[in-house]
Amino acid sequence: MTMFLTLAVIVLIFVVIFQIAKASEYVSVLKGEDVSRKQNNKINGFLMVAFLVLGLIGVWYCNKLYFGKTLLAVDAASVEGARVDSMLWITIAVTGIVFIATQAILFWFAYKYQEQDNRKVFYFAHSNKLEAIWTIIPAIVLTVLVIIGLRNWFLFTGEPPKEAMVVEVTGKQFNWIFRYPGKDGAFGKKYFKNIDEANGNSLGVIWDDQLSHDDVVTDKLVLVKGRPVKLIIGSRDVIHDVGLSHFRLKMDAVPGIPTTMWFTPKYTTKEMKELTNNPDFVYEISCDQMCGNSHFSMRGIIEVIDQEEYDVWQAKQKPQYLTVFPDKDPSAKAADTTKLAAKPVETATKAVAKM
């Protein structure tokens, strides 16, 4: 019903515009073409100024109404992401000033220099000075903006501080897999032909590699506030894109070509809940590259906690190798040994009870 009414209103608007245009033609015939054209020019000139004023008021009002719902209403959640915000504000300021100035001049000229009997058209063919101004100045400004962007890019994709933690992020249709190195600080090798979802090898890890035996695989990315993290990004099937909107960063996940970036979380998840006044707030990792029918659902959860909480969380994690091969788990063997040792005591206790 709502769609039908919307279509009816749109059709009605077109009909009204058409009728006004036809009526204007009839008026032109009755009054004469010259008189009608001059009157239309005055009306259009006034409408230009009105549109300029109302348009700028509308832009200001929309900004006031919806700015609080944008990401810019809250600081970037990473130290490096603040650079992106700064670059964005500079770009908005430069382009905003140019936009308002050029539009104001454009609409004002339409009003100021409308057709008049006592005014002749001035033919202005060429000016080297003007061409140099509107070519050189924009080129310099854009070059500065590009240099700022390149500096930030080289920072994000360069080498992180030595104390940075390392996490491997792998995208697949349609979720994310995260792998942490164990105490050895190194990842085990993997090969795409080894991928075996049914047997718990979602990354194709080569189990013969000793370095893989303490790697931890999770479905949630857990980070530490104030500690840099380097993401080694890849894809298992098609091109994905790691989108970290709250951290103001993104990077393509390309099959067979690992990409990297690093950043330093600035707020814990609990702190962001307070900053956003949203008790349900969670950091998200999204896929910013169309990757298939369920692209919209490809999102992961990121939790930022303090170092003490992270140490507790890490201690609870079980290496993927021991999950796939439970018989290799020393803790399980110790538990079985304890049970076997307890059985004779239990048997003796029962025998004494029967006596």
N, C-alpha and C positions, 0 to 999 in steps of 0.2 A: 504494500500500500504506500509506504514512504517513497519507494523508488518511482512508483507511478505518479505521485504528486510532484516529485522533483522533475521528472521528464515533462510533465504538463506545464510547470512553471517555466522551464527552459524554452519550450516551444512558444509559450505565451510571450516571453521576452523578445524572441526573434520576430514574432508577428508584430509586436508593438514597434520595434525598431524599423521594420520594413514599412509599416504604415506611416511612421514619422518621415522616413526618407521620401516616400511617395508624396506626402503632403508638402514637403519642402520643395519638391519639383514643381508642384502646381503653383505654389506661392511665387517661385522664381519666374514662372511664365506670366503670372498676373502683374508682378511688380517690375519686371524687366531683369535681365541677367546681371547687369552691372550693379544695380541697387541691391539685389539679393546677395551677390557675392560679397559686397562690402559689409552688409549686415552679418553675414555668416562669419566673415573674418573677425569682426568685433566680438561676436559670441565665442568663437573658437579661441581667440586671444584671452578672453576672460576665463574660459574653462581651463586653459593651460595653466594659468596662475592658480586657480582654485585647486586643480589636480595636484600641482606641486605642493601647496600648503597642506592639503588634506593627506596627500601621500606621505609627507614627512611626519605629520602628526600620527598617522597610522603606523609607520615604522617605529616611532618612539613608543607608542602605546603597546604594540605587540612585544617589543623588547621588554618593557616593564612587566607585561603580563606573563610572559613565558620564559624569561631569562632564568628564573629560579628553578626551572625544570631541566635546564641544560647542564652538561658536565662542567661548564665554566663557572657555575655558581659555587663549586667546591674546588679547593686547591687540588693540583695534581697529586696523586698518591705516591709519587716517586720523586726523588731528588732530581733526577735527570729529566723527568717529565715537566718540571717547572720551566725548563728551557723551551720546551715545545709551547707551553702556554705563553711565555714571553714573546716568542717568535710569532705566535698567532695574533696576540694583541697588537704587535707592531704592524703586522700585515693588515689587520682590520682598520687600524688608525690611518695608515697611508691610503689604502684603497677607499676607505670611508670618506675621508676628506676630499679625495679626487672625485668620487661619485657624487657627493652632495654639491660640490662646486660646479661640476660640469652639468648636472641636471638642473641646477638653479639657473645657470646661464642659458641653457637650452630653452627652458620654458619661459624665462623672462624675455629672451629675444623674440620668441613667438608672439608675445604680447606687445613688446615695445616697438617692434618694427613691422607691424601689420600694414597692410596696403592703405596708402593715403594718397589723395589727389596731388598734394603739394610735395610729395617725396619721390625722388627718382632712385632707381636701383643702381647701386655702385658695384661695378664688376671688378672683383679682386682676383686676379689670375694666379699670382705666384709671389712667395716671399721666402727667400732662403733663411732669413732670420727666424721666422716662425717655425719653419720645418726643422731647423736645427734645435730649437727649444723643445718642441714636442717629441723629438726623437732622442736627443742626448739625455735630457733629464729623466724620462722614464727608464731609459737603458741603465743609467747610473743607479737609480732606486732599485730596479729589479735585480741588478747585479749584487747590490748589498744584501738584499733579501735572500738571494741564492747562496751567497757566501755564508750567511748565518745558518741557513739550512744544511749546507754541506758540513760545516763545523759540528753541528749537532749530530748529523748522521755518522761522521767519522768517530765521534765520541761513543755513541750507542753501539756501534758495530766493531769498535776496537777492543783492545785487551782490557779486561776489568782489573780492579785492584787484586792483589795477591790473596787477600782474605776472602774473596768471593766464593760462594758456594756454586756448584754446578748442577744443573738439572737438564735432563734430556726430555724434550717435548716432541711427541710424535702424533701427527694427525691421521685419522683414518675415517672413512665414511661410517658413522657420523658421530665421532667422539674423540676424546684426547687421551693419550697414554703418557704417564710421567714416570721417568726412571731416575733414581738417585744412586750415585756410586756408594759403595760400602766404605769400610775403614781404610781400604787401600787407596781411596780417592780416585779410582779409575774405573771406567766402564768396560764390561766384557764386550767382545766382538759380537757382531750380529750379521746375519745374511738373510736376505728376503725370502729365499727358498726354504728357509727353516721355519717360517711362520706356520704355526699350528695352533689355532684357537682352541680346538677340542682338547689339546693336552697342555693348555696353559702357557704356550709360548707365543704370545701375541706380537712380539717384536722380532721374532726370528733369531733369538740369542743362541750363540754357539756354546753349548754347555761344556764342551771340552776345554774352553778357555777358563782358567782358574780365576781370572779377574771378574768373571760374571757370577761367581758363587755367592758374593755378598751384595749384589745389586738389588735394590728395592724398587718394585713397580707398584704404582698407585694410580687411582683414578681421580685424585685430588692433588692440586699443587699447593704445597705448604711452604711458605717463605718466612723469613725472619725480618722483623722491623730493624732498619738501620744496617743491615748486612747486604752488601751487593750480591746479586745472583746473575750468573751467566746461563742463558738458555741456549742449548744446542737443539736446533729445530729441524725436523724432517717430516716426511710424509710417507705413508705406507701404500698409497694408491694414486690419488690425483693431487693437483695443486690445492693446498689449503692456505689459510693465512691466520697467523696468531694475532688476534686483536685484543689488546689490553687497554681498553678505553680509559679506565680510571688512572692508569699509569701513563697514559698518553703515548703509547708505543704500539707498533705493529711490525710484523715481519712475515714474509712469505714462507710457507712450508712446501718445499719442492721435493718430489721423489728423487732419491739418488744424489741430491746436492744439499748437504747440510748447510744451514745458515745460522748465524749467531747474533745475539744482542744481549746487553746487560743493563741492569738498572738497580736502584736501591730503594726498596719500599720505605715510605715515610710514615705511614700510619698503620696500626694494626686494624684488623676487621672490627674489633670492639670500638676503637676510636672513630672509625668511619661511620659506625652506626650513630654515634653522638653528633658528629659533624653534619651528617645528612638528615638528622632527626628521623631516621628510618630504622626501627628495631629489626627489620627483616633484611637489612642490607647485606649483600655478599659481593665480593669481588668476582668478576666473571672473566673467562677467557672465551672469546667468540671466534668463529671463523668468518673472516671478512672477505672471503673469495667464494663466489658461487661454485659449489662443488657437487651438486646433485639434488635429487628430489627432496631430501630431508635436510638440506643445508641450514634451514631456519632453526633446527633443533640441535645443531652442533655447538654446544656450549659446555664449558667446564667450570668447576668451582675453584677459586683460589682463596686460601686462608692465610692471613698474615698474623703471626703471633710473636711473642718475645722469645729471646734465645732460650730461657729456662723452659718454657713450654715446648719449644721445638726439640730440645734435648730429650724431654720425656716422651714426646711423640715418636721421635726417631728410635728410641730404645724399644718401643713397642712393635716396630715394624719388622716383619719377617722377610728375609731374602726370597726372591722369586724362585731361586734354585731349590730351596728347601721346601717350598710349596709344591713344586712340580715333582720333586723327589723326596717325599717325607721320610723315607728310610735312611736318608743321609743326614737327618736332623739330629745333632748330638743331644739336644734337650729331650727329644722324644725317646732316644735310646736310654738316657738317664732315668726317665720316668718309668720305662719298662723294667729296668734293672731294679728300681725301688719297689715296683709292684711284685716282682719275683721274690725279692728278699723279704717282703712282708707276708707272703703266702705261708711259709713254714711257721711263722709266729702265729698267724691266724689259725692254722690247723691245730697247733699245739694248744692254743687257747680254747678251741672248741672241744678238744679231747678232754682237757681238764674239766671243762664245764659239764661234760657228760658223766664223768666220774662222780 
